[in-house]
Amino acid sequence: MWRIGIDLGGTKTEIAALDSAGAVRLRRRAPTPPDYAGVIGLVGGLVDAAEAELGGPATVGIGIPGSLSPATGLVRGANSTWLNGGRLDADLAARLGRPVRLSNDANCLAMSEAADGAGAGFGPGAVVCAVILGTGVGAGIVAAGRIHEGRNRVAGEWGHNPLPWMTPEEYPGPLCWCGRRGCIEAFLCGPALAADADGPGARDASALPARAAVGDAGAAAALDRHAGRLARALAHVVNILDPDCIVLAGGLSNMEHLYAQVPARMAGHVFSDTVTTPLLRARHGDSSGVLGAARLWDEPA
């Protein structure tokens, strides 16, 4: 049977279909409607068109920017706020006429990278932590080939812990959209890095490495502070989870200096005499989410 994955993003939605061997046989992208009913219609239409092209039915897995509450079954914590409060799995199942599986988009990233991406090859019992560094900051965890969501389905919500070992200059930290100050996301996301370099209102950090390379001292200093903060934040991940590897994805994961600087700076904050945790770039890039969503049905119920 075909396996369809959908990555439901804030601005775009991607669909991909995998065959039984895991090869991609179809991919499409479409703008994401900014309303709940529009999302149901878009996903239904994408699946209908994909199955018509494939010539047969498929399982459907969906990565979403949030999670389903274990208490209510409703979407919560989505920065695509029109999804919050919706019974998305049930409404999509009704539209498609079959069960669907939903998980957080970072979990789908981790699933893909653990299966055949940068986190593959560490053994059948490996623990892979996949970190998103982009407009937001989060993580997904796969252990022994299975997503670890946790009792409250918040495993990996690393971006909403406080930045560890804050300096006096950092404390109490910027206000996060979640309502708290000092969250890791509020320090490490792309807009935060841009603002650190260029002041309030700056949101695009993509040019900072090139600027630093030609002598822009402000850009270089902001990148150095960001790398140090990332190292401290990832040290907490190692102290708690001690994964076999950490995989970086999202727009900021393309900054080469992170892989050269962060592991050594992280080691000084890990409660161990040796730290060999590899820091790896996601092999599937921004396709990891949709490929991991297609694999949600690989897990037993």
Secondary structure by P-SEA (a helix, b strand, c coil): cbbbbbbccccbbbbbbbcccccccbbbbbbbbccaaaaaaaaaaaaaaaaaaacbbbbbbbbccbbbbcccccccccccccccccaaaaaaaaaacbbbbbccaaaaaaaaaaccccccccccbbbbbbbbccccccbbbbcccccccccccccccccccccccccccccccccccccccccccccccaaaaaaaccccccccccaaaaaaaacaaaaaaaaaaaaaaaaaaaaaaaacccccbbbbbcccccccccccccaaaaaaacccccccbbbbccccccaaaaaaaaacccccc
